[in-house]
């Protein structure tokens, strides 16, 4: 197990927190928390096996959040002295005093046990920031060169993040945490007979270290070997005939549908209308809790910030709440929401389920998505067995573009590869495919989910929310799944071409 980096622990974490929290107490704050954060991010980009871009960013700072007279106050700073931290606390209290004039709802937080001197480190072996950049470039270049033997162009990217946080509050909780994540992506491109197509690797972003690129958790050489074949078949594929089809959807595609139609829809602040400016609210309003039939009886969806290698996985959230797994949909019915401490108390949940997050020391925490995952069926079928039960259908692999309305209800999704299913067997690729539905009709049409052997943890680095906008990493696990009678559009025809 990795340890928290000594250079982060050498920062004056306790001294700054003590100064800020004591000043907030002296000024009459009912609650105050202090968060010092360092986020290092590196991105490498190669085009046709040549390095064309390298970004290495390091963000270090701290924030003080207070509740004074039932009103939020927030301020952030970068000067690492106790005196400066105390002044930041003063500014946060001043913000609360100004905001009190327009506040219409008293801010109170759900109770949480005190965790003293807690530490947590994510599950990884090799810190990618300890690997020489030249080694990473050479690996991406070698992969690209292999693809260039069969395709016209290759875009290769590697994104890496190390996030370190120290949190303390006036209740007595203090946590120190470190997590690493990375996302390698290679995209092959080919032009043939005037048509352009591309094919991207399916390897998901992961809360892993550099070992992810060298054989732990994903077989990149095996996947890359198949990319030219998939791309050539896609170029030669016929255009799909629009209509209704049964779909078997691979986890590499289904994770994004989960994210948009379940993940965002079950954020309680969005369901209550507090989040509306960024991508709208939600059809899954609070009055539907325990009544809304979200999907078929085999649909069981959990939220968590504890899944090993999950992008949203952390030991304690940005309000000092110990993270856990919780139910969102059970037996097809909506049974829970994602919560922070304010939302939990406001709607009578008793405790938060650990979903507060800020993406930088300069931003205030808000309720953010955990890992939201569709659970597999114990002893359930393989992907091949799901396909064998389809007479006329399409097998969907890989994510691509998507669209969903401001209530998270009407949507359509495309993908990277689509295979016709005829008589229970794959029958070649088709193209120009999008599936369209409403959230509830889609999930209610789910007839079967695969077993644990089909389960994959997908996700993204860049889930957006809030104003000013924040991004958050989030994973979505799911098995392969079978859906009956889904509308398929021909995207070229829909575009009027």
C-alpha positions, 0 to 999 in steps of 0.5 A, spaced: 500 500 500 502 506 498 503 512 503 501 519 502 507 523 499 512 526 505 512 533 501 505 534 502 505 531 509 511 536 510 506 542 509 504 546 515 497 543 515 495 543 522 498 550 523 494 553 518 487 549 520 488 551 527 489 558 525 483 558 521 478 554 525 480 558 531 479 565 528 472 562 525 470 560 532 472 567 535 468 570 530 462 566 532 461 561 526 456 555 528 461 551 523 467 551 520 471 547 515 478 548 512 481 544 506 488 544 503 489 541 497 494 540 492 492 537 485 497 535 480 495 534 473 499 532 467 497 530 459 501 528 454 499 528 447 502 524 441 500 525 433 502 519 429 507 517 434 510 524 435 509 528 441 505 534 440 503 537 447 505 536 454 502 540 460 504 539 467 500 543 472 500 544 479 495 547 484 496 548 491 491 552 496 486 552 501 479 554 503 475 556 509 468 554 509 463 557 515 456 557 517 455 564 520 447 565 523 445 560 518 448 562 512 454 560 508 461 563 507 467 561 503 474 564 502 480 561 499 487 563 499 494 560 497 499 564 502 501 558 507 502 562 514 497 561 520 496 569 519 494 568 512 489 562 514 486 566 519 485 572 515 481 567 510 477 565 515 475 572 517 473 573 509 469 567 509 465 570 515 465 577 512 462 573 506 456 570 510 455 576 513 453 579 506 450 573 504 445 573 510 441 579 507 439 575 501 439 568 504 432 565 505 433 558 508 437 557 514 443 552 513 444 546 517 448 540 516 446 533 518 450 530 524 456 526 522 461 522 527 468 525 528 474 522 525 480 524 528 487 523 524 484 519 519 488 517 513 486 514 506 490 512 500 487 510 493 489 503 491 495 503 486 502 501 485 506 505 481 505 513 482 505 515 474 508 522 476 515 518 479 515 515 471 520 519 467 516 523 462 520 520 456 518 513 458 511 514 457 512 518 451 516 512 448 510 507 450 505 511 447 509 512 441 510 505 440 503 503 441 502 508 435 507 506 431 504 499 431 497 502 429 500 506 423 502 500 420 494 499 418 491 506 419 492 513 416 493 517 423 493 515 430 492 520 436 494 518 443 493 521 449 495 520 457 492 524 462 494 523 469 492 526 476 494 526 483 490 529 488 492 530 495 487 533 501 487 535 508 481 536 511 479 539 518 473 542 521 470 545 528 467 538 530 474 535 531 474 531 524 481 531 520 483 527 514 489 526 510 488 523 503 491 521 496 489 518 490 491 517 483 488 516 476 489 516 469 486 515 462 490 513 456 486 513 450 488 512 443 484 513 436 486 510 430 483 514 423 482 512 416 480 514 410 477 510 404 473 511 398 472 518 400 469 516 407 473 518 414 472 513 420 475 513 427 476 507 432 478 509 439 480 504 445 475 502 450 480 502 456 476 506 461 479 511 465 481 508 472 483 510 479 490 506 478 497 507 477 502 507 471 501 499 472 495 500 468 499 501 462 503 495 463 499 489 464 495 490 470 487 491 469 487 492 462 491 488 456 492 494 451 497 490 446 491 485 445 486 491 444 490 495 440 491 489 435 484 488 434 483 496 432 485 496 425 480 490 424 474 493 427 476 500 423 476 496 417 470 493 418 466 499 420 468 503 413 465 497 409 459 496 414 452 498 411 448 503 414 443 501 419 435 501 417 431 505 422 426 501 426 425 497 433 430 492 435 432 488 441 439 491 444 445 488 447 449 493 450 456 492 452 459 496 459 463 500 454 457 504 452 452 503 457 456 506 463 455 513 459 447 512 459 447 510 466 451 517 467 446 521 464 439 518 465 441 515 472 447 519 475 445 526 474 437 525 475 438 522 482 442 528 485 438 530 490 440 538 489 438 537 482 431 533 483 429 539 488 431 544 483 437 547 487 441 545 481 438 548 474 443 552 471 448 547 468 444 542 464 437 542 468 434 539 473 431 532 474 424 528 472 426 524 478 423 529 483 423 528 491 415 526 491 417 520 487 421 517 492 419 510 493 414 510 488 417 511 481 418 505 477 425 507 474 426 500 470 424 493 470 425 489 477 432 486 475 434 493 475 439 495 482 443 501 482 448 503 487 452 509 489 458 509 492 465 512 493 468 506 496 469 501 489 476 499 488 479 503 483 473 507 482 474 515 480 470 517 485 472 513 490 475 516 496 475 515 504 472 521 506 468 526 502 469 534 502 465 535 508 468 530 513 463 524 511 466 517 511 464 514 504 460 508 503 455 504 498 448 506 498 442 504 494 439 508 489 434 504 485 432 497 488 428 492 484 426 497 479 424 502 484 427 509 486 429 508 493 435 513 494 439 520 492 446 522 492 446 527 498 451 532 502 450 534 509 445 539 508 441 536 503 441 530 507 438 534 513 433 538 509 429 532 507 430 527 513 435 522 511 439 523 517 446 522 514 449 524 508 452 518 504 458 522 502 457 526 496 460 532 497 466 534 493 470 540 490 475 540 484 480 545 487 482 549 493 479 555 490 472 552 489 466 550 494 464 543 495 457 541 492 453 535 492 457 531 486 456 524 483 459 518 486 460 511 482 453 510 480 453 502 478 448 497 475 449 491 479 450 484 475 446 478 476 449 473 481 450 467 476 447 471 470 449 470 463 455 472 459 454 477 453 454 471 448 448 468 452 445 475 452 446 475 444 444 468 443 437 470 446 436 475 440 433 474 434 433 481 430 437 486 434 444 490 435 450 489 439 452 496 441 460 497 443 463 503 446 461 510 447 461 516 442 456 522 442 449 523 446 444 528 447 439 528 453 434 533 455 434 538 461 430 533 465 434 527 464 428 524 461 428 524 453 435 522 450 439 518 444 446 515 444 450 513 439 456 508 440 463 506 436 461 499 433 454 496 432 453 489 430 447 486 427 444 480 431 441 475 426 438 469 429 442 469 436 449 470 432 453 477 430 452 478 423 457 484 421 457 491 423 452 496 421 453 504 422 450 510 423 446 508 429 443 511 435 438 509 440 433 513 442 428 513 448 425 516 455 429 514 461 423 510 464 421 506 457 428 504 456 430 502 463 423 498 463 425 495 457 431 491 460 429 484 460 436 481 463 443 483 465 449 479 465 453 476 470 459 478 474 464 476 469 461 481 464 461 487 469 466 493 467 467 499 471 467 505 466 467 512 467 470 519 465 474 524 468 470 530 467 463 530 469 461 538 469 456 541 474 455 548 478 457 555 476 462 557 476 463 550 473 467 544 476 469 538 474 469 531 477 471 524 476 466 519 476 466 511 475 460 507 473 460 499 473 455 495 469 454 488 466 452 487 459 444 488 458 439 486 454 433 491 452 427 489 448 424 493 442 428 500 443 428 505 437 434 505 432 435 512 428 439 512 422 443 518 424 445 520 416 437 520 415 436 524 421 441 529 419 437 530 412 443 527 408 
